[in-house]
């Protein structure tokens, strides 16, 4: 590219698209699983695409990574063992390991190439990869959860791409059953749950599959995410017990000893107050 041009992802479901002004393509790799591209943008830092879908930018990834990690870790009474399925860019792993009480965090992503690209073009996301509490695996996350020891995990975070291609099997009853079995009685499952503006049906269907797997209480938390379709995203937490309390350790969140750019006790509390059209649909 000799002059800046526009890079767009079209989202047929909502009849919309999102775009960034880019100056050049920095890299492109076809892994055994997917095509990964890195672009340099004029205002959003580096941009990663997987199979043509926007995955993250330097400028806004903190929104997603912080909300995928901190609400669950502050909701659990004392999380020590965390498993991340997907998450190859390592941003969620970094946020999990900000919690000093975590003794081990395993990240299992099927595509090592995503991590290698993140190390090169988003090194700030990978700064905790050498933490002695971190375990990085490049394997099938579905198989990993199926083989997890029962009652051995406090939190499972499913940091996956959209439910197509390699991630399709991460949104169904069989996978959620594996998570349910691996989690302790007070464990929490967290799943990235797409846009509550245009994909509420997917969120409802995902909750149904979680319910079939034995989870009985759910909480969906929306948050802004400019690089994803509609600019509004969500994560959903699930617990085994019916009518479970999703109150969180508010004092600990308020007094946390690490910095965040988006997450706070106030943001967490605010995200629990769903807009009426979302709350009514998910009741």
Secondary structure, DSSP 8 states (H G I E B T S, - for coil): --S-EEEEEEEGGGTEEEEEEEEEEEEEEE-SS-EEEEEEESSS-EEEEETTEEEEETTTHHHHHHHHHHHHHHHSSS--EEEEEE-TT-HHHHHHTTSTT--EEEEEES-HHHHHHHHHH-GGGGTTTT-TTEEEEES-HHHHHHTS-TT-EEEEEEE---SSGGGGGGGSHHHHHHHHHHEEEEEEEEEE---TTT-HHHHHHHHHHHHHTT--EEEEEEEE-TTSGGGEEEEEEEESSTT------HHHHHT-SS--SS--HHHHHHHTS--HHHHHHH-
